[in-house]
């Protein structure tokens, strides 16, 4: 019961007061799976792309973090080909920093910030992290290309 009332309250808050470039809605009748979108931040290779994220809410939420993954393919050192995200807020201590006071809104904002500012020191994709560190122009070129190919498609589908 605590889980569903918390999720409802958080979703209402996101709808009433959405963080810039972020949306999140219930998927179907269940509160166990949510659909979120993040718009890539200005002056990043992801600028204006719409990135879809699936959020699975565990039974013990908010005492366990939700499981998030990108549905939209992303060229990023902290996102693997399955869309899994390497972010300390998505893991329980001691390896992570999840706490029950963190909200979906705050978590999505953190994912948006991670998209804008990769952490090559904690990568899921070591080859992309190395490229980010040692050949940033090539990383930027590929990230923009993937954004154009995958995240702009989402925008045109939404506007139809």
PyMOL commands that set and color helices and strands:
alter all, ss='L'
color gray80, all
select helices_A, chain A and resi 2-16+88-90+104-116+120-122+126-134+136-158
alter helices_A, ss='H'
color red, helices_A
select strands_A, chain A and resi 22-26+33-39+50-56+67-70
alter strands_A, ss='S'
color yellow, strands_A
deselect
rebuild
show_as cartoon
